[in-house]
Amino acid sequence: MAVMAEIYLMRHGETVWNVQTRLQGRRDSPLTAKGVRQAEAFGLKLRALFPEAQPPAIASPLGRAWQTAVIAVSAMGGDVGRIALDERLAEHAFGEWEGLTWDEVNRDHADSLAARMADRWNVPAPGGESYAAVAARVAAWLDEMAATPGPRLVFSHGVTSRVIRGLYAGWSEAETMAQKEPQDRIFRLAGGRVEEIAA
């Protein structure tokens, strides 16, 4: 996939539900103190990378990503009023599993979990979204990025970030799903390559 824009892709900082191992999906919980520090670290790293001017920033409209974007852009000395929101950057929807821990999913949704694990790319959680559906919406977003050269700061989520990276780099479905979801790394997507930058 040829994308002219240079994308600096970040997952939101740690949240309360991350600590509790609860599936968030389209639901939300606030950043922890550690999550706030991670967002501030993004901003300081971005300020070092872009000392002259703030590139356009785009965020998922979900609260944890928006909060991370505001903190990071503020820390880099940028204008938070210039942060755009894009629903296509929202997290993978977990449907009926949202708000549950993995232990609770295993206990109460064993059959649907087994079906999903047999084909994680195509089978969603009940009432949720498959990886394939996430790929369809972020592919459209990446196509738009191809028409707008220059750096972009992008604040998204774990699964969504994995799928964006996989599509950009041309990874297989299995390679994409095997990627990590760190909350202290910036992924630079440029020249067909994915580079990991510590914040």
BADRENVEX-448021 format. One record per residue: residue in one letter; x negated, z negated, y of N, C-alpha, C in turn. Coordinates in Angstrom, 1 decimal. Each point is the difference from the previous one (the first is absolute). Example, Ala and Ser with C-alpha at 12.3 -4.5 7.8 and 13.67 -1.06 7.14 Angstrom:
<pts>
  residu    n.c1    n.c3    n.c2   ca.c1   ca.c3   ca.c2    c.c1    c.c3    c.c2
       a   -13.2    -7.8    -5.7     0.9     0.0     1.2    -0.9     0.0     1.2
       s     0.4     0.7     1.1    -0.9     0.0     1.1     0.8    -0.8     1.1
</pts>
This chain:
<pts>
  residu    n.c1    n.c3    n.c2   ca.c1   ca.c3   ca.c2    c.c1    c.c3    c.c2
       m    -0.9     0.0    -1.2     0.9     0.0     1.2    -0.9     0.0     1.2
       a     0.1     1.0     0.9    -0.8     0.1     1.2     0.6    -0.7     1.1
       v    -0.6    -1.1     0.4     0.5    -0.8     1.1    -1.1     0.0     1.1
       m     0.3     0.5     1.2    -0.9     0.1     1.0    -0.3    -1.4     0.7
       a     1.1    -0.8     0.1    -0.2    -1.3     0.6    -0.9    -0.9    -0.8
       e    -0.7    -0.8     0.7    -0.8    -1.1    -0.6     0.9    -1.2     0.0
       i     0.3    -0.5    -1.2     0.9    -1.1    -0.2    -0.7    -1.3    -0.3
       y     0.2    -1.0     0.7    -0.5    -1.3    -0.3     1.1    -0.9    -0.5
       l     0.1    -0.2    -1.3     1.1    -0.5    -0.7    -0.2    -1.5    -0.4
       m     1.0    -0.8     0.4    -0.1    -1.4    -0.2     1.2    -0.6    -0.7
       r    -0.1    -0.9    -0.9     1.1    -0.7    -0.5     0.2    -1.3     0.9
       h     1.2    -0.4     0.1     0.3    -1.2     0.8    -0.8    -1.2    -0.5
       g    -0.2    -1.0     0.8    -0.6    -1.3    -0.4     0.8    -0.7    -1.0
       e    -0.7    -1.0    -0.5     0.7    -0.9    -1.1     1.2    -0.6     0.6
       t     1.1    -0.1    -0.9     1.3    -0.6     0.4     0.3    -1.2    -0.9
       v     1.0    -0.7     0.4     0.5    -1.2    -0.7     0.3     0.5    -1.5
       w     0.8     1.1    -0.1     0.4     0.4    -1.3    -1.2     0.6    -0.8
       n    -1.0     0.5     0.6    -1.2     0.4    -0.7    -0.6    -1.2    -0.7
       v    -0.1    -1.1     0.7    -0.6    -1.2    -0.6     0.9    -0.5    -1.1
       q     1.3     0.1     0.1     0.9    -0.4    -1.1     0.2     1.0    -1.1
       t    -0.7     1.1     0.1     0.1     1.2    -1.0     1.4     0.5    -0.1
       r     0.7     0.0     1.1     1.4     0.5     0.1     0.0     1.5     0.4
       l     0.8     0.8    -0.6     0.1     1.4     0.3     0.7     0.2     1.3
       q    -0.6     0.6     1.0     0.6     0.1     1.3     0.8     1.3     0.1
       g    -0.6     1.1    -0.3     0.7     1.3     0.2     0.5     0.2     1.4
       r     1.3     0.2     0.1     0.6     0.2     1.3     0.4    -1.3     0.7
       r    -0.1    -1.1    -0.7     0.2    -1.3     0.6    -1.3    -0.5     0.7
       d     0.0    -1.1     0.6    -1.1    -0.4     0.8    -0.3    -1.5     0.0
       s    -1.2    -0.3     0.2    -0.4    -1.4     0.3    -1.1     0.0     1.0
       p    -0.2    -1.1     0.8    -1.0     0.1     1.1    -1.4    -0.1    -0.5
       l    -0.9     0.4     0.8    -1.5    -0.1    -0.2    -0.3    -1.5    -0.1
       t    -0.9    -0.3    -0.9    -0.6    -1.3    -0.1    -1.1    -0.1     1.1
       a    -0.6    -1.2     0.2    -1.1    -0.1     0.9    -1.2     0.9    -0.4
       k    -0.2     0.1    -1.3    -1.0     0.9    -0.5     0.3     1.5     0.3
       g     1.3     0.3    -0.1     0.5     1.4     0.3    -0.2     0.3     1.5
       v     0.2    -1.0     0.9    -0.3     0.2     1.4    -1.4     0.3     0.2
       r    -0.9    -0.8    -0.6    -1.4     0.2     0.1    -0.5     1.4    -0.5
       q     0.7     0.4    -1.1    -0.4     1.4    -0.5     0.4     1.1     1.0
       a     1.2    -0.2     0.6     0.4     1.0     1.1    -0.9     0.0     1.2
       e    -0.4    -1.2     0.4    -1.0    -0.1     1.1    -1.3     0.7    -0.4
       a    -0.4    -0.2    -1.2    -1.3     0.6    -0.5     0.2     1.5     0.1
       f     1.1     0.5    -0.4     0.3     1.5     0.1    -0.3     0.4     1.5
       g     0.6    -0.7     0.9    -0.1     0.4     1.4    -1.4     0.0     0.5
       l    -0.8    -1.1    -0.4    -1.4     0.0     0.4    -0.8     1.1    -0.6
       k     0.2     0.4    -1.2    -0.7     1.1    -0.6     0.4     1.3     0.7
       l     1.3     0.2     0.2     0.5     1.2     0.7    -0.6     0.1     1.4
       r    -0.1    -1.1     0.7    -0.6     0.0     1.3    -1.5     0.5     0.0
       a    -0.7    -0.4    -1.1    -1.4     0.4    -0.2     0.0     1.5    -0.3
       l     1.0     0.5    -0.8     0.0     1.4    -0.4     0.5     0.9     1.2
       f     0.9    -0.6     0.9     0.5     0.8     1.1    -0.1    -0.8     1.3
       p    -1.3     0.0     0.5    -0.2    -0.8     1.2     0.6     0.6     1.3
       e     0.2     1.3     0.0     0.4     0.7     1.2     1.5     0.0     0.2
       a     0.8     0.4    -1.0     1.4     0.2     0.1     0.7    -0.4    -1.3
       q     1.3    -0.5     0.1     0.8    -0.3    -1.1     0.6     1.3    -0.6
       p    -0.3     0.3    -1.3     0.7     1.1    -0.6     1.5    -0.3    -0.1
       p     0.8     1.0    -0.3     1.4    -0.3    -0.2     0.2    -0.9    -1.3
       a     0.9    -1.0     0.1     0.2    -0.9    -1.1     1.4     0.2    -0.5
       i     0.2     0.0    -1.3     1.3     0.2    -0.7     0.1    -1.1    -1.0
       a     1.2    -0.6    -0.1     0.3    -1.1    -0.9     1.3     0.2    -0.7
       s     0.0    -0.6    -1.2     1.3    -0.2    -0.7     0.8    -0.9     0.8
       p     1.4     0.2     0.0     0.8    -0.8     0.8     0.3    -1.4    -0.6
       l    -0.5    -0.3    -1.2     0.2    -1.3    -0.6    -0.8    -1.0     0.7
       g     0.5    -1.2     0.2    -0.6    -1.0     0.9    -1.4    -0.3    -0.3
       r    -0.4    -0.1    -1.3    -1.4    -0.4    -0.2    -1.0     1.0     0.4
       a     0.3     1.3    -0.1    -0.8     1.1     0.4     0.0     0.1     1.5
       w     1.1    -0.1     0.6     0.2     0.0     1.5    -0.8    -1.2     0.6
       q     0.1    -1.2    -0.6    -0.7    -1.1     0.5    -1.5     0.2    -0.1
       t    -0.5     0.5    -1.1    -1.4     0.3    -0.2    -0.5     1.0     1.1
       a     0.8     1.1     0.2    -0.4     1.0     1.0    -0.1    -0.6     1.4
       v     1.0    -0.8     0.4     0.0    -0.6     1.3    -1.3    -0.9     0.2
       i    -0.2    -0.8    -1.0    -1.2    -0.9     0.1    -1.3     0.8     0.1
       a    -0.1     1.0    -0.9    -1.2     0.8     0.0    -0.2     0.8     1.2
       v     1.0     0.7     0.5    -0.1     0.8     1.2    -0.3    -0.9     1.2
       s     0.6    -1.2     0.1    -0.3    -1.0     1.0    -1.5    -0.4     0.0
       a    -0.5    -0.3    -1.2    -1.4    -0.4    -0.2    -1.0     1.0     0.4
       m     0.4     1.3    -0.1    -0.9     1.1     0.4     0.1     0.3     1.4
       g     0.9    -0.7     0.7     0.2     0.2     1.5     0.9     1.2     0.3
       g     0.8     0.4    -1.0     0.9     1.1     0.2     1.4    -0.3     0.5
       d     0.8     1.0     0.1     1.4    -0.2     0.5     0.9     0.0    -1.1
       v     0.6    -1.2    -0.3     1.0    -0.1    -1.1     1.2     0.8     0.2
       g     0.3     0.3     1.3     1.2     0.9     0.3    -0.2     1.4    -0.5
       r    -1.1     0.4    -0.4    -0.3     1.3    -0.4     0.1     0.2    -1.6
       i     0.3    -1.1    -0.6     0.1     0.0    -1.5     1.3     0.7    -0.4
       a    -0.1     1.1    -0.7     1.2     0.7    -0.5     0.4    -0.6    -1.4
       l     1.3     0.0    -0.3     0.5    -0.4    -1.3     0.4     1.2    -0.8
       d    -0.2     0.0    -1.3     0.4     1.1    -0.8     0.5    -0.5    -1.4
       e     1.3     0.2    -0.2     0.6    -0.6    -1.3    -0.7     0.5    -1.2
       r    -0.6     1.2     0.0    -0.7     0.5    -1.2    -1.2    -0.8    -0.4
       l    -0.5    -0.8     0.9    -1.1    -0.9    -0.4     0.4    -1.3    -0.5
       a     1.4    -0.2    -0.2     0.5    -1.3    -0.5    -0.5    -0.2    -1.5
       e     0.1    -1.2    -0.4    -0.4    -0.3    -1.4     1.0     0.6    -1.0
       h    -0.6     0.2    -1.2     0.7     0.4    -1.2     1.1    -1.1    -0.2
       a     1.3     0.5    -0.2     1.1    -0.9    -0.2     0.1    -0.5    -1.5
       f     0.1    -1.3    -0.2     0.1    -0.6    -1.3     1.4    -0.3    -0.4
       g     1.0     0.3     0.8     1.4    -0.2    -0.4     0.3    -1.4    -0.4
       e     0.6    -0.1    -1.2     0.5    -1.3    -0.4    -1.2    -1.0    -0.2
       w    -1.2     0.4    -0.1    -1.1    -0.9    -0.2    -0.5    -0.6     1.2
       e     0.4     0.4     1.2    -0.6    -0.5     1.2     0.3    -1.4     0.2
       g    -0.9    -0.8     0.4     0.1    -1.4     0.2    -0.3    -0.8    -1.3
       l    -0.2     0.7    -1.1    -0.4    -0.7    -1.3    -1.5     0.0    -0.2
       t    -0.5    -1.0    -0.7    -1.4     0.0    -0.5     0.0     0.9    -1.2
       w    -1.3     0.4    -0.4    -0.1     0.8    -1.2     0.5    -0.8    -1.2
       d    -0.3    -1.3     0.0     0.5    -0.8    -1.1     1.5     0.1    -0.2
       e     0.7     0.0     1.2     1.5     0.0     0.0     0.5     1.4    -0.5
       v    -0.8     1.1     0.5     0.4     1.3    -0.5    -0.2     0.1    -1.5
       n    -1.1    -0.5    -0.5    -0.2     0.0    -1.5     1.1    -0.7    -0.7
       r     0.5    -1.2     0.6     1.0    -0.8    -0.7     1.4     0.6     0.1
       d     0.3     0.5     1.1     1.4     0.4     0.3     0.3     1.5    -0.1
       h    -1.1     0.8     0.0     0.2     1.5     0.1    -0.9     0.7    -1.1
       a    -0.1    -0.6    -1.1    -1.0     0.5    -1.0     0.3     1.4    -0.4
       d     1.2     0.4    -0.2     0.3     1.4    -0.4    -0.4     1.0     1.0
       s     0.5    -0.2     1.3    -0.3     0.9     1.0    -1.5     0.0     0.4
       l    -0.7    -1.1    -0.2    -1.4    -0.1     0.2    -0.7     0.9    -1.0
       a     0.4    -0.1    -1.3    -0.6     0.7    -1.1     0.1     1.5     0.3
       a     1.2     0.4     0.4     0.3     1.5     0.3    -0.9     0.5     1.1
       r    -0.2    -0.9     1.0    -0.8     0.4     1.2    -1.5     0.1    -0.5
       m    -0.5    -1.0    -0.7    -1.4     0.0    -0.4    -0.3     1.2    -1.0
       a     1.0     0.5    -0.6    -0.2     1.2    -0.9    -0.3     1.3     0.8
       d     0.5     0.0     1.2    -0.2     1.2     0.9     0.1    -0.5     1.5
       r    -1.1    -0.7     0.4     0.1    -0.6     1.3     0.1     1.0     1.2
       w    -0.5     1.2    -0.2     0.1     1.0     1.1     1.4     0.5     0.2
       n     0.8     0.1    -1.0     1.4     0.6     0.1     1.1    -0.9    -0.1
       v    -0.2    -1.2    -0.6     1.1    -0.9    -0.2     0.0    -1.1     1.0
       p     1.1    -0.2     0.8     0.0    -1.1     1.0     0.5    -1.3    -0.6
       a    -0.2    -1.0     0.8     0.7    -1.3    -0.3     1.5     0.3     0.3
       p     0.9    -0.7    -0.7     1.5     0.2     0.3     0.3    -0.1     1.5
       g     0.6     1.1     0.5     0.3     0.0     1.4    -1.2     0.2     0.9
       g    -1.1     0.3    -0.6    -1.2     0.2     0.8    -0.5     1.4     0.1
       e    -1.3     0.2     0.1    -0.6     1.2     0.3    -1.2     0.3    -1.0
       s    -0.1     1.2    -0.5    -1.2     0.3    -0.8    -1.2     0.4     0.8
       y    -1.1     0.0    -0.6    -1.2     0.5     0.7     0.1     1.4     0.4
       a     0.7     0.8    -0.8     0.2     1.4     0.3     0.9     0.1     1.3
       a     0.9    -0.8     0.2     0.8     0.0     1.2    -0.8    -0.4     1.2
       v    -0.9    -1.0    -0.2    -0.9    -0.3     1.1    -0.9     1.1     0.4
       a    -0.5     0.7    -1.1    -0.9     1.2     0.2     0.7     1.1     0.8
       a     1.3     0.2    -0.3     0.7     1.0     0.7     0.1    -0.3     1.5
       r     0.3    -1.2     0.4     0.2    -0.3     1.4    -1.3    -0.1     0.7
       v    -1.1    -0.5    -0.6    -1.3    -0.1     0.7    -0.6     1.4     0.0
       a     0.3     0.9    -0.9    -0.6     1.4     0.1     0.5     0.7     1.2
       a     1.3    -0.2     0.3     0.5     0.6     1.2    -0.7    -0.6     1.3
       w    -0.2    -1.3     0.0    -0.7    -0.6     1.1    -1.5     0.6     0.1
       l    -0.7     0.1    -1.1    -1.3     0.6     0.0     0.0     1.4     0.5
       d     1.0     0.8    -0.3     0.1     1.3     0.5     0.1     0.1     1.5
       e     0.7    -1.0     0.5     0.1    -0.1     1.5    -1.3    -0.3     0.6
       m    -0.8    -0.9    -0.7    -1.3    -0.4     0.5    -0.9     1.2     0.1
       a     0.2     1.0    -0.9    -0.9     1.2    -0.1     0.1     0.8     1.3
       a     1.1    -0.1     0.7     0.2     0.7     1.2    -0.5    -0.7     1.3
       t    -0.4    -1.2    -0.2    -0.5    -0.8     1.2    -1.4    -0.5    -0.3
       p    -1.0     0.8     0.4    -1.4    -0.5    -0.2    -0.3    -1.2     0.8
       g    -1.0    -0.7    -0.4    -0.5    -1.2     0.7     0.3    -1.3    -0.8
       p    -0.6    -1.1     0.4     0.2    -1.2    -0.8     1.3    -0.6     0.2
       r     0.5    -0.7    -1.1     1.3    -0.7     0.1    -0.3    -1.4    -0.7
       l     0.6    -1.0     0.6     0.0    -1.4    -0.6     1.3    -0.2    -0.7
       v     0.0    -0.3    -1.3     1.2     0.0    -0.8     0.1    -1.3    -0.7
       f     1.1    -0.7     0.2     0.3    -1.4    -0.6     1.1     0.2    -1.0
       s    -0.3    -0.3    -1.2     1.0     0.2    -1.1     0.0    -1.1    -1.0
       h     0.2     0.3    -1.3     0.2    -0.9    -1.0    -0.9     0.3    -1.3
       g     0.0    -0.9    -0.9    -0.8     0.2    -1.2     0.3     1.3    -0.8
       v     1.2     0.1    -0.6     0.3     1.1    -0.8     0.0     1.3     0.9
       t     0.6     0.0     1.2     0.0     1.1     0.8    -1.4     0.5     0.4
       s    -0.9    -0.9     0.2    -1.4     0.4     0.3    -0.6     0.6    -1.2
       r     0.2    -0.5    -1.1    -0.6     0.6    -1.3     0.5     1.4    -0.1
       v     1.3     0.2     0.2     0.5     1.4    -0.2    -0.5     0.9     1.1
       i    -0.1    -0.4     1.2    -0.6     0.8     1.1    -1.4     0.4    -0.4
       r    -0.8    -1.0    -0.4    -1.4     0.3    -0.4    -0.1     1.0    -1.1
       g     0.9    -0.2    -1.0     0.0     0.9    -1.2     0.4     1.4     0.4
       l     1.0     0.2     0.8     0.4     1.3     0.4    -1.1     0.7     0.8
       y    -0.6    -0.8     0.9    -1.0     0.6     0.9    -1.2     0.5    -0.8
       a    -0.5    -0.9    -1.0    -1.2     0.3    -0.7     0.3     0.9    -1.2
       g     1.2     0.2    -0.4     0.3     0.9    -1.1    -0.2    -0.7    -1.3
       w     0.2    -1.4     0.0    -0.1    -0.7    -1.3     1.2     0.2    -0.9
       s    -0.2    -0.3    -1.3     1.1     0.1    -0.9     0.9    -1.2     0.2
       e     1.2     0.1    -0.6     0.9    -1.2     0.1    -0.6    -1.2    -0.5
       a    -0.7     0.0    -1.2    -0.7    -1.2    -0.5    -1.1    -0.5     0.9
       e    -0.8     0.9     0.6    -1.0    -0.4     0.9     0.6    -0.7     1.2
       t     1.1     0.6     0.5     0.6    -0.6     1.2     0.6    -1.4    -0.3
       m     0.7    -0.2    -1.1     0.5    -1.3    -0.4    -1.0    -1.0    -0.3
       a    -1.2     0.4    -0.3    -1.1    -0.9    -0.3    -0.8    -0.5     1.2
       q     0.3     0.5     1.2    -0.7    -0.4     1.2     0.4    -1.4     0.4
       k    -0.9    -0.7     0.6     0.2    -1.3     0.5     0.8     0.0     1.3
       e     0.5    -1.2     0.4     0.8    -0.1     1.2    -0.5    -1.1     0.9
       p    -1.3     0.1     0.5    -0.6    -1.1     0.7     0.6    -0.1     1.4
       q     0.0    -1.2     0.5     0.5    -0.3     1.4    -1.1    -0.3     1.0
       d    -1.2     0.3    -0.4    -1.2    -0.1     0.9    -0.8     1.2     0.1
       r     0.6     1.1    -0.3    -0.8     1.3     0.0     0.8     1.0     0.8
       i    -0.8     0.9     0.7     0.5     1.2     0.7    -0.4     1.2    -0.9
       f     1.0     0.8    -0.3    -0.3     1.2    -0.7    -0.1     1.2     0.9
       r    -1.1     0.6     0.1    -0.2     1.2     0.9     0.2     1.3    -0.8
       l     1.1     0.7     0.3     0.3     1.3    -0.6    -0.5     1.1     0.9
       a    -1.0     0.7    -0.4    -0.5     1.1     0.8    -0.8     1.0    -0.9
       g     0.1     1.2     0.3    -0.8     1.0    -0.7     0.3     0.1    -1.5
       g     1.2    -0.4    -0.4     0.4     0.0    -1.4    -0.5    -1.2    -0.8
       r    -0.7    -0.9     0.7    -0.5    -1.2    -0.7     0.6    -1.3     0.5
       v     0.0    -1.0    -0.8     0.5    -1.3     0.3    -1.2    -1.0     0.0
       e    -0.2    -0.6     1.2    -1.2    -0.9     0.2     0.6    -1.4     0.3
       e    -0.6    -1.0    -0.6     0.5    -1.4     0.1    -0.9    -0.7     1.0
       i     0.6    -0.6     1.0    -0.8    -0.7     1.1     0.5    -1.5     0.0
       a    -1.0    -0.9    -0.1     0.3    -1.4     0.0     0.4    -0.4     1.4
       a     1.1    -0.8     0.2     0.4    -0.4     1.3    -0.7    -1.3     0.3
</pts>
